[in-house]
Amino acid sequence: MSKLPHAPRDPVPDQLLSAHAEEDRALLARAASGDEAAVRKLYRSHVGKLQRHAARILGVTDPDVEDVVQQAFLAALDGAAKFDGRSSVQTWLFGIVTRRALDAARARYRRRRFSRVWASIGLGTGSDQSPPDTAYQAASELEQMLSSLSPLQRVVFVMHDIEGYTFSEISGLTDVGISTLHGRLLAARKCIDATVTQRALAENTTRAGRGQGDV
């Protein structure tokens, strides 16, 4: 029995995507020139996806998600002249939101983020229900550990080991090569491991000193 020929691929979806991309470019240009109707339409077209993306980086319950997206959108309008058309407007906006969200994450660590990172580097589990003093101490110690990383190491560590992004995704969002990201993550992990080891040795030494004092 002869095989039926494959049906040709329907070109309509690609045409629709292309038309949508062209519309976004036109809207961006009009919005940047002060067209308020274009600003509203462009924002409504992308705000949902951008907020979900920011929430993946900051945490679903983080109250700064909406502010980050709004700030990123305003930054996109201010920098619309830098859009070169090599990617879609949506991809370009995702990159801006990513950078803004990472800036917010580095500036203020939410208690929930502390707990997730705390557990991931082997220092036990934090809890949103922890007493204020305990939560503050955990946040402070975590901040000290992450501060031992360079900003570039910190970005890849948080995105890959905490948020679960692939190297390909991180590369696309940060414009950094995958091999470079690998190197930065390895360096970050070594730095974290060294910090954890030093902390454990210091705690053991303190305990030993207290034990001798009790004799």
Beta strands, then each sheet from edge to edge (+ up, - down):
end
